[in-house]
Amino acid sequence: MSDADQIVSTAEHNVAVDAAREAGAVAMSYFGGEFAQWDKGDDSPVTEADIAVDNLLRKRLGEAFPGHGWLSEETEDNSDRLAQHRIWIVDPIDGTRAFMRGEPHFTICIALVEQARPISAIVFNPASGEMYEAVRGGGARLNGQPIAPSGKAQLAGARMLGTPSFYHSKRWAVPWPDIHVEKRNSIAYRVALVAAGQFDGCIGLSSVNDWDLAAADLILHEAGGRISRRDGTELLYNQRSVRHAGFIASGHALHPALIGQLANWRPRASNLVSS
């Protein structure tokens, strides 16, 4: 990135941080109260808070940078975004289920993407006040302080994020060693916690979308960690399809071990022997 581009992305980043804080206040005005909620299909919930935050972010970022494209979970996709030099990729509330249950494990995610990769990123948890942010080439921060992932290199004893039943599933041909597992609904929050070294890693085998990963991707990368597809290749954003077949996130030292463990995952069609 040139110096001029760096200055531009920093200016855009600062506007996005302010917008995220304003959006956080909107989300918290609903949090813990009563609000409309419905299902978008495929067992995907949404609330009026998601829509309110989405509308605010689109207005603030669109007014400030009218030439940028837009992709959000709560806005109908438009292929016009593919022709844009820079595009905002937004998840107004990542972790809607946690939000609906009154659990403080949801985030507001904003990424600015150029040439298929994020150059500015924010993952903000307004319930806890955690503001994770990064600009490409500038490191990653939590509430203004630099962060880094753990140096854990072995699976044994690792602190992982996800659903315990997944790690203990009989579909693992080789079981995981003894690990600690905690659940967070927001995918971006999981990756941000890994970036800050509070957990060693997280993996996902289900399909995820650009808005789940783009902001957290840059934060982990700038913190000194690694996020990839399940085969270890780089994630690309603002493509014709915005879906990804899972991900792996960790510090660099643990990443090869996680990729190796995924080779032990048996497809659902396998004949499993009950114990």
C-alpha positions in Angstrom: 0.0 0.0 0.0 1.4 3.4 -0.9 1.7 6.2 1.6 -1.2 8.0 0.0 -3.4 4.9 0.2 -2.3 4.4 3.8 -3.5 8.0 4.7 -6.8 7.4 2.9 -7.4 4.1 4.6 -6.6 5.6 8.0 -9.1 8.4 7.4 -11.7 5.9 6.4 -10.9 3.8 9.4 -11.4 6.7 11.8 -14.8 7.4 10.3 -15.7 3.7 10.6 -14.6 3.6 14.3 -16.9 6.6 15.1 -19.7 4.9 13.2 -19.1 1.6 15.1 -19.4 3.4 18.4 -22.6 5.1 17.3 -24.0 1.8 16.1 -23.0 0.2 19.4 -25.1 2.7 21.3 -28.1 1.8 19.0 -27.6 -1.9 19.6 -27.4 -1.4 23.4 -30.6 0.6 23.3 -32.3 -2.7 22.4 -30.1 -5.1 24.3 -31.8 -6.8 27.2 -35.2 -5.4 26.3 -38.1 -6.3 24.0 -37.7 -6.1 20.3 -39.1 -7.6 17.1 -37.4 -10.7 15.8 -38.0 -13.1 13.0 -36.3 -15.8 10.9 -34.8 -15.0 7.5 -34.9 -18.7 6.4 -32.4 -21.5 7.0 -32.8 -21.0 10.7 -31.1 -17.6 10.5 -32.6 -15.1 13.0 -32.7 -11.4 12.7 -34.0 -8.6 14.9 -35.1 -5.0 14.5 -31.8 -4.1 16.2 -29.8 -5.7 13.4 -31.8 -3.6 10.8 -31.4 -0.4 12.8 -27.6 -0.9 13.1 -27.3 -1.8 9.4 -29.3 1.3 8.4 -27.1 3.6 10.6 -23.8 2.2 9.3 -24.9 2.3 5.6 -26.0 6.0 6.1 -22.8 7.1 7.9 -20.3 5.3 5.7 -22.2 5.9 2.5 -22.4 9.6 3.1 -18.8 9.9 4.0 -17.5 7.7 1.1 -20.2 7.6 -1.6 -17.9 6.0 -4.1 -17.4 2.8 -2.0 -19.3 -0.4 -2.5 -21.5 -2.1 0.1 -22.0 -5.7 1.3 -23.9 -6.4 4.5 -25.7 -9.4 5.9 -28.8 -7.4 6.3 -28.8 -5.7 2.9 -29.8 -7.4 -0.4 -26.7 -8.1 -2.3 -26.0 -6.3 -5.6 -23.4 -7.4 -8.1 -22.5 -3.7 -8.6 -20.1 -4.2 -5.7 -17.8 -6.3 -7.9 -16.9 -3.2 -9.9 -16.0 -1.0 -6.9 -12.4 -0.3 -6.0 -13.1 -0.3 -2.3 -16.1 -1.9 -0.6 -17.4 -1.9 3.0 -18.3 -5.4 4.3 -20.5 -5.2 7.3 -22.2 -7.5 9.8 -24.4 -5.1 11.9 -24.7 -7.7 14.7 -22.6 -10.8 14.5 -23.9 -13.2 17.2 -27.6 -12.3 16.9 -28.5 -15.4 18.9 -26.4 -14.3 21.8 -27.9 -10.8 21.5 -31.4 -12.2 21.6 -30.6 -14.2 24.8 -29.1 -11.1 26.5 -25.5 -12.6 26.4 -22.7 -10.0 25.9 -21.0 -12.0 23.1 -22.0 -10.1 20.0 -20.1 -7.7 17.8 -20.4 -5.0 15.2 -18.1 -5.8 12.3 -16.8 -3.3 9.7 -14.2 -4.1 7.1 -12.9 -2.0 4.2 -11.8 -4.3 1.4 -9.6 -3.5 -1.6 -8.5 -6.1 -4.2 -10.1 -8.9 -2.3 -8.4 -8.3 1.0 -9.3 -6.1 4.0 -7.3 -2.9 4.6 -9.2 -1.5 7.6 -11.1 -3.5 10.2 -13.2 -3.0 13.3 -14.8 -5.7 15.6 -16.6 -3.9 18.4 -18.4 -5.5 21.3 -20.5 -2.7 22.7 -21.7 -4.8 25.7 -18.1 -5.3 27.0 -16.6 -2.1 25.5 -14.0 -4.1 23.6 -12.9 -2.3 20.4 -10.6 -4.4 18.3 -9.2 -2.6 15.3 -6.5 -2.7 12.6 -5.3 -0.8 9.5 -3.2 -2.8 7.1 0.5 -2.4 7.9 -0.3 -0.7 11.3 -0.7 -3.6 13.7 -3.8 -4.5 15.7 -5.2 -3.0 18.9 -7.7 -3.6 21.6 -8.9 -0.4 23.2 -5.8 1.4 21.8 -3.3 -1.2 23.1 -1.3 -3.5 20.8 -2.3 -7.2 20.8 -0.7 -10.4 19.7 -1.8 -14.1 19.6 -0.4 -16.7 21.8 2.7 -18.7 20.9 1.0 -22.0 21.6 2.4 -24.7 19.2 0.8 -28.0 20.4 -2.8 -29.0 20.5 -2.5 -30.5 24.0 -3.7 -28.0 26.5 -4.8 -25.5 23.9 -7.6 -23.0 24.7 -10.1 -23.3 21.8 -13.3 -21.5 21.0 -16.3 -23.3 19.6 -18.9 -25.8 20.7 -17.6 -28.5 23.0 -19.7 -31.2 21.3 -17.9 -30.4 18.0 -14.4 -31.1 19.5 -15.7 -34.2 21.2 -17.6 -35.6 18.2 -17.1 -39.2 17.2 -16.4 -38.0 13.6 -12.8 -37.3 14.6 -10.8 -40.4 13.4 -8.1 -39.2 15.8 -9.6 -37.5 18.9 -8.4 -34.2 20.1 -6.0 -34.3 23.1 -7.1 -32.7 26.3 -8.1 -29.1 25.5 -10.1 -26.3 27.0 -13.2 -25.2 25.0 -15.5 -22.2 25.4 -18.4 -21.0 23.3 -18.9 -17.6 21.7 -21.7 -17.1 19.2 -20.0 -14.3 17.2 -17.5 -15.7 14.8 -15.7 -12.4 14.5 -15.5 -12.2 18.3 -13.9 -15.6 18.4 -11.2 -14.6 16.0 -10.6 -11.3 17.7 -10.1 -13.1 21.1 -7.5 -15.3 19.4 -5.8 -12.2 18.0 -5.6 -10.9 21.5 -4.1 -14.1 22.9 -7.0 -14.8 25.2 -7.6 -18.1 23.3 -5.2 -20.1 21.2 -7.4 -20.9 18.2 -10.8 -21.6 16.6 -12.0 -23.5 13.6 -15.2 -23.7 11.7 -16.4 -26.3 9.3 -19.8 -24.8 8.5 -20.3 -22.4 5.7 -19.5 -18.8 6.7 -19.8 -15.5 4.8 -17.6 -12.5 4.0 -19.2 -10.4 6.7 -18.4 -13.0 9.4 -14.7 -13.0 8.6 -13.4 -10.0 6.7 -12.9 -7.6 9.7 -11.6 -10.3 12.0 -9.2 -11.6 9.3 -7.2 -8.3 9.2 -7.2 -7.9 13.0 -5.7 -11.4 13.4 -3.3 -10.9 10.5 -2.1 -7.5 11.9 -1.8 -9.0 15.4 0.7 -11.5 14.0 -1.6 -14.5 13.7 -3.0 -16.4 10.8 -6.5 -17.1 9.4 -7.0 -19.3 6.4 -9.3 -21.7 4.6 -9.4 -25.2 5.9 -6.6 -26.2 3.5 -4.4 -23.3 4.7 -4.9 -21.0 1.7 -5.7 -17.3 2.0 -9.3 -16.1 2.2 -10.5 -13.7 -0.5 -13.4 -11.3 -0.2 -15.9 -9.4 -2.4 -15.9 -12.3 -4.9 -19.0 -13.3 -6.9 -19.8 -15.8 -4.1 -19.4 -14.4 -0.6 -19.5 -17.9 1.1 -16.6 -19.8 2.5 -16.4 -23.5 3.4 -15.0 -22.9 6.9 -11.9 -21.4 8.4 -9.0 -21.9 10.8 -7.7 -19.1 13.0 -4.7 -19.2 15.4 -1.2 -18.0 16.1 1.3 -19.0 13.4 2.8 -21.7 15.6 -0.5 -23.6 16.1 -1.8 -23.3 12.6 -0.1 -26.4 11.1 -1.3 -28.6 14.0 -4.9 -27.4 13.4 -4.7 -28.1 9.7 -3.3 -31.5 10.5 -6.0 -32.3 12.9 -8.7 -31.4 10.3 -7.4 -34.2 8.2 -8.9 -36.5 10.9 -12.4 -35.2 10.3 -14.6 -37.9 8.7 -17.4 -37.0 6.3 -20.9 -37.5 7.5 -21.3 -40.4 5.1 -18.7 -42.4 7.0 -19.8 -45.4 8.9 -19.2 -44.5 12.5 -19.0 -47.2 15.2 -20.9 -46.4 18.4 -19.1 -46.9 21.6 
